[in-house]
Amino acid sequence: MCIIFNFYPEYKTGIIFGIISAMLASLFPIFNKKLLENYTPRIVTLYEMTGGFIILCFILPLYFRFFPAAYFFPGLVDWLWLLILAWICTVFAFILSLNSLRKISAFTVNLSYNLEPIYSIILAFIIFKENKFLGPGFYLGFSLILFAVSIQMKRVWDERRLLKKIEIV
């Protein structure tokens, strides 16, 4: 972060918000893991999505007051895509994530969240042919993220194998 801060001081506000966002995002699976001790993934999803909806209902009017939009209501095709994104890419994916959180650690979940930008970039390669814009820095970062995730998954795998050996004995 210091390197980025020194090279791009004009983006300090964005970098600070990014750091705060990353810290809060890292707490999310930890709290969810705790909630899953008492509630099912569907109940946790219901409460969290409902809470997000209510908060947005209060924030959006203020946002539109200070940043007026050219249009407010999506068209028919937009509603279809919004429903697909809401149900499949958000609710269904979140429930799957919570189910996995019951079996793996919050640390591993956080580590795997680091792969989300990689998925997006790979899709941009395939769909928009944007791989020509990436330099060696991207491939180095990509390799580091994959390496970190692989090491963590190997550690979890070895730990589970050891626990199974102990249970047998």
Secondary structure per residue as TSV (DSSP state, phi and psi in degrees):
chain	resnum	aa	ss	phi	psi
A	1	M	-	360.0	-35.4
A	2	C	H	-62.7	-39.2
A	3	I	H	-63.4	-47.2
A	4	I	H	-63.4	-42.4
A	5	F	H	-58.7	-41.6
A	6	N	H	-71.9	-33.8
A	7	F	H	-82.3	-28.9
A	8	Y	-	-130.5	66.8
A	9	P	G	-65.5	-20.7
A	10	E	G	-71.2	-11.5
A	11	Y	G	-105.8	24.0
A	12	K	H	-57.5	-43.7
A	13	T	H	-61.1	-46.4
A	14	G	H	-63.8	-39.2
A	15	I	H	-66.1	-41.9
A	16	I	H	-63.4	-44.5
A	17	F	H	-63.4	-36.2
A	18	G	H	-63.9	-41.3
A	19	I	H	-66.1	-44.6
A	20	I	H	-61.6	-44.2
A	21	S	H	-61.3	-43.1
A	22	A	H	-63.7	-40.3
A	23	M	H	-64.3	-44.9
A	24	L	H	-66.5	-39.7
A	25	A	H	-65.0	-31.8
A	26	S	H	-71.9	-24.1
A	27	L	H	-79.8	-24.7
A	28	F	H	-55.8	-53.2
A	29	P	H	-65.4	-29.9
A	30	I	H	-64.6	-47.4
A	31	F	H	-67.9	-36.5
A	32	N	H	-64.5	-39.5
A	33	K	H	-60.5	-40.0
A	34	K	H	-65.8	-42.1
A	35	L	H	-64.1	-34.5
A	36	L	T	-69.4	-11.0
A	37	E	T	-69.7	-26.7
A	38	N	T	-115.9	-19.4
A	39	Y	S	-130.3	158.8
A	40	T	-	-79.8	159.2
A	41	P	H	-57.4	-34.9
A	42	R	H	-65.6	-40.6
A	43	I	H	-67.4	-43.6
A	44	V	H	-60.6	-43.5
A	45	T	H	-62.1	-45.4
A	46	L	H	-57.6	-49.4
A	47	Y	H	-65.3	-43.3
A	48	E	H	-70.2	-41.9
A	49	M	H	-68.1	-38.8
A	50	T	H	-65.3	-42.1
A	51	G	H	-61.7	-42.9
A	52	G	H	-62.8	-41.0
A	53	F	H	-62.0	-45.9
A	54	I	H	-64.6	-44.3
A	55	I	H	-61.7	-43.1
A	56	L	H	-64.0	-33.6
A	57	C	H	-62.7	-30.2
A	58	F	H	-85.8	-34.0
A	59	I	H	-78.8	-39.7
A	60	L	H	-57.6	-43.1
A	61	P	H	-59.3	-39.0
A	62	L	H	-66.5	-41.4
A	63	Y	H	-61.5	-48.1
A	64	F	H	-67.5	-24.1
A	65	R	H	-67.3	-43.0
A	66	F	H	-90.4	-24.6
A	67	F	S	-130.9	77.3
A	68	P	-	-60.7	141.0
A	69	A	-	-101.9	155.0
A	70	A	S	-69.6	-34.1
A	71	Y	-	-143.3	153.0
A	72	F	-	-111.0	-31.8
A	73	F	S	-106.7	129.5
A	74	P	-	-69.1	155.5
A	75	G	-	-79.7	-179.4
A	76	L	H	-61.9	-45.5
A	77	V	H	-65.8	-37.6
A	78	D	H	-61.5	-40.2
A	79	W	H	-62.1	-40.4
A	80	L	H	-60.3	-48.8
A	81	W	H	-64.9	-37.5
A	82	L	H	-63.4	-40.5
A	83	L	H	-65.8	-41.7
A	84	I	H	-62.4	-47.3
A	85	L	I	-62.6	-41.6
A	86	A	I	-65.8	-48.6
A	87	W	I	-80.6	-47.3
A	88	I	I	-84.2	-50.5
A	89	C	I	-82.8	-15.2
A	90	T	I	-114.1	-66.4
A	91	V	I	-66.2	-53.2
A	92	F	I	-60.8	-45.7
A	93	A	H	-64.3	-36.5
A	94	F	H	-68.5	-40.7
A	95	I	H	-63.8	-41.4
A	96	L	H	-61.6	-40.6
A	97	S	H	-62.5	-42.9
A	98	L	H	-66.9	-37.8
A	99	N	H	-62.5	-39.5
A	100	S	H	-69.0	-31.0
A	101	L	H	-65.6	-22.6
A	102	R	T	-71.0	-22.6
A	103	K	T	-107.8	-22.9
A	104	I	S	-123.9	167.2
A	105	S	-	-76.4	158.7
A	106	A	H	-63.1	-32.2
A	107	F	H	-62.1	-45.5
A	108	T	H	-65.0	-40.1
A	109	V	H	-61.7	-46.6
A	110	N	H	-59.7	-40.8
A	111	L	H	-64.1	-40.8
A	112	S	H	-69.8	-26.8
A	113	Y	H	-60.9	-25.9
A	114	N	T	-65.6	-15.9
A	115	L	T	-82.2	-14.0
A	116	E	H	-56.6	-44.8
A	117	P	H	-63.4	-31.2
A	118	I	H	-65.5	-43.0
A	119	Y	H	-58.7	-44.0
A	120	S	H	-62.3	-41.0
A	121	I	H	-67.7	-40.2
A	122	I	H	-63.2	-41.5
A	123	L	H	-63.2	-37.4
A	124	A	H	-64.8	-35.6
A	125	F	H	-58.6	-52.0
A	126	I	H	-69.8	-48.5
A	127	I	H	-81.4	-46.4
A	128	F	H	-107.0	-0.7
A	129	K	-	55.3	45.4
A	130	E	-	-94.4	11.5
A	131	N	G	-68.1	-16.0
A	132	K	G	-72.1	-13.2
A	133	F	G	-89.9	-4.1
A	134	L	-	-98.9	140.2
A	135	G	-	-106.5	-171.9
A	136	P	H	-61.6	-29.1
A	137	G	H	-59.6	-39.9
A	138	F	H	-62.8	-47.7
A	139	Y	H	-66.1	-33.8
A	140	L	H	-66.1	-48.1
A	141	G	H	-61.1	-43.7
A	142	F	H	-58.1	-45.6
A	143	S	H	-63.7	-41.0
A	144	L	H	-64.3	-42.5
A	145	I	H	-64.2	-47.2
A	146	L	H	-61.3	-39.5
A	147	F	H	-62.7	-46.2
A	148	A	H	-62.7	-43.5
A	149	V	H	-65.4	-41.7
A	150	S	H	-63.0	-43.1
A	151	I	H	-62.3	-44.4
A	152	Q	H	-63.5	-43.9
A	153	M	H	-65.9	-36.5
A	154	K	H	-65.1	-40.4
A	155	R	H	-62.3	-44.7
A	156	V	H	-63.7	-43.6
A	157	W	H	-60.2	-47.9
A	158	D	H	-63.2	-38.9
A	159	E	H	-64.4	-42.3
A	160	R	H	-66.7	-40.2
A	161	R	H	-61.7	-41.9
A	162	L	H	-63.7	-42.5
A	163	L	H	-64.6	-36.6
A	164	K	H	-66.9	-38.0
A	165	K	H	-65.1	-39.8
A	166	I	H	-67.3	-38.5
A	167	E	H	-65.3	-35.0
A	168	I	H	-67.2	-39.7
A	169	V	-	-75.4	360.0
